[in-house]
């Protein structure tokens, strides 16, 4: 059965991962801009990275029958220098013209600093100006609830409809507030620091399937590009219907991402 992985960083994965994902039923992915594992030394480095996301990576995915879409931003880890961050943000409008770009992301907070918040607000203004969807990174572990609330307040201060914003990396202590405020919520199936397939299934059983999806966020670290099909199997093992499984791993991503005119899945 087909699925979408709506948050995975394929620039850090091998072609073997594309092949295995295709064999498991993946038909499309979306790749948010993120940290390279080191801080880039110039805005030109981001320019080249944006070219990789919009030119090269879609061709690599297409070899395996997977459609590749992307999001653009300067990630929160590199957003604590406002001057540098603004140089990068100034590059983004030209890339928004690319046919596979879905919006601004993954923006958010890392250490919840004042500078990070300033750049978050400027990303939100960019999304507002260009009528873009937004994909949000929430901080890790002990700062997650505080950071998630700060981010939601910043978006609420804009004119962006919360239904056009996906708050990612939700866990048991943040998902209810995200959904209650009208945002979409993403459960990240990351082995050590985020949800497991079992915890994601628990969250679905507690909160239902409306405005909820799951993703692998596979990247440079210990992560699993097959996390979504493994979570589908966990849900099936628990007796969830095929409709419920498809809702969180195919139909919900299609519904949210379909708000962008650039998101069109061929043959589905």
N, C-alpha and C positions, 0 to 999 in steps of 0.2 A: 504494500500500500504506500502511496506517495506521502511525502512530508516536506516541510520547509524548515530550514534552520535559519531563523531570522537574525541571528547575531553570532557570527563566527569570523575569525581573522585568518583568512586563507593565505595571506602573504607570509604567514609563519608556518604554513603546513606544506606537506609534499603533495605531488601529483597522486601518489598512492592513496592519500586521504580522499581526494576527489573520487578516485575509482571506487573505494570502499563505500563512500557515501552514496554514490550513484547506485551501486549494487543493493544498498539498504533501502532505496526508494526516494532519495533526496532529489527533488526537481528544481529547487531554487534556494539560494542563500542571499542574505544581505550582510554586508561587511562594513561595520562602522570604522571610521578612522580612530586609531588608538596609539598607544605608546609603543615605540620600537624596541623597548628593552634598554634604551639609553636615551638621554636628552639630545635632540638634534641641535646642531650648532648654528643653523641659519634657516631663514624662511625658504631659501632655495631647496633645502632638504625636504620640506613639506611640499613644495611645488612638484618635485620629482615623485614623492610618495602619492600625491593626488593623481598624477599621471598613471602611476602603477595601478591604482584602484579603478580608474575609469577607462584605461586603454588595455593594459596587459592582462589583468586578472580575469576580466570577462571572457577573453579569448581562451585562457587556460581552462576555465570552468566549462566552456562550451565543448571542449574536446570530449567531455564525459556526459554531455547532455544535461548539464546543470546551468540554469540561468543565474547570473551574478549581478547583484545590485549593490550600491554602496551609499554611505553617508559621509559627510565631510565636516571637519572641525579641527581645532587644536585641542588635544585631549587634556583633561584636568591636571595630569601629572606635570605637564609642561606649560600650564597656564598661570603660574605664579609670578611671571615676569610680564606685566601688561604691555610694555613696549614691544617685546618680541611677539607676544600673542597677537597683538593688533596687526603686525606685519603679515602674519599667517592668515588671519581672518580676511585681510584685504585681498587675498588670492582667491577666496572661495567663490565670489559671485560669478566669475568666468566659468568655473567648473560646474556650477549649477545648471549650465546649459547642456551638459552631457546627458544623454538619454537614459543612463542607468543610475543617476543620482536621485535618491529618494528624499533627502532632507539633510538636516543638521544633526550630527551626532558622532560619537557618543560624547555629549557634553555633560557637565555636572561638577562634582567636587571631589577632591582627593583628601586633603587635610582640613577642609572647611575654612580656608583662610580668606581674608578680606579681598586679596587680589584674585583668588580663584572665583569668588562670588562676582566681582566686577566683570571678569571675562565671561562668566556664565551669562550674566545679564546682557552682555554685548552679543553673544551668540543668539540669545533669545530674540533680541532686536533684529538680528540678521534674518532669522527664521520668519519673524513677523513681516519684515519688509518684502521678503520674497515668497511669502505664503508657502512655507515649507513645513513638512512633518518634522517632529523632534524626537530623537532617541537619547535617553538620559542614563548616564552611569551614576550609580549611587556609591558612596564610600564603603570601605570595608569594615566589617566587624564592629568594634565599639562605637565608631562614629556614624554608623549607617542610619540609625533612626533620626539623629539630629540633622545629619546632612540631607536626608530625604525630605524632612520637613522644610529646611531652608530652600531646597530646590523647588519644591512644590509652591512655596510662597512666592518665589521669584517668578515662576511661570504664571501664577495667579494674578500677579501685578501687571501682566501683559494682556494683550487682546487675543492671545492664542487659545483656541478651544481645547480644554483638557483632553477631549476625545481624539485629538491629533498629536498627543504626546504619549510615548511609551516610557514608563519608568522601569528601568531594568534592574536586575540583581535583587529583586524583592525576596524577603525571607518571612518566616512566620510572624516576626514582630513589626513588619512594615507593610505587608500586603493589604491589610484591612484599610489602613488610612489612605493608601494609594487608590484603591478601588472606590472608597467612600467619597473621595474628592473628584471622581469622574475620569481619572486617568486610566490608561491601559497599564497592565503590569506584566513584566517578564520574569520568569523563573529561570535562573542560570544554573545549568547542571554541571557545576564545576567541582571536581572531586573533594578538594580539601577545604576551600574557603567559602563555598556557596552551597547551593542545594545539591543533594543526591537525587537520583530518580525516585527513591522511596519517599523522601521528604516532599518532592514536588507532587507526587501522587497524594500524599497526606493533605497538602494545601488545596489541591483540587477538590478533595472530599470535604474539606471544611468550608471552602468559599465558592465552589461551583466553577463554571467554565466561562462566565461572561467577562470579556475584556482581559483575558488571561492567556498567555502563551508560554512556551518553554523553548530554550535555546542552549547551545553548548558553550558559546563564547570561547571555543577552542583557539589557543594562541601559543605563545612561546613556552608557557609554563606547563605544569602537569595538568593536562586536560584531555578530553576525549571527543573527537569529532563525530563519534557515533552515539553520543549521549542521548540525543533525542529519540532515535529508534529504540534504545535500551529503555528509556522511560515509557515509550509506547508499550513495550513488552511487559513492563511492570504493571501498567494500568490494565492490560489485558489479563495478566495473571490474577489481579484482584477482582476480575469480573466486570470491569467497565465495558460498556457497549462500544462497538466500532464507531458509532456516531460521536460518542464522548471523546474517544481517543483522537479521532480526526478533528474534532472541534479545536482542541488546544494545540495540535501540531500541524494543521493544514488550513482549516477554514478561518480560524481567528487571525493568523498571520495574513491570509489573503484579504480579510476584511479590513484590518488596520492599514496594511501597506497599500491596498487598493485605493486609498484616499489620495495617493500620489498618481498623477496621470502617467508617470514613467513606469509604474508597476503593472506589467501585463505578463501573465504566464501563458506560454504557448501550449496549446493542446490540452488545457485543463479547464 
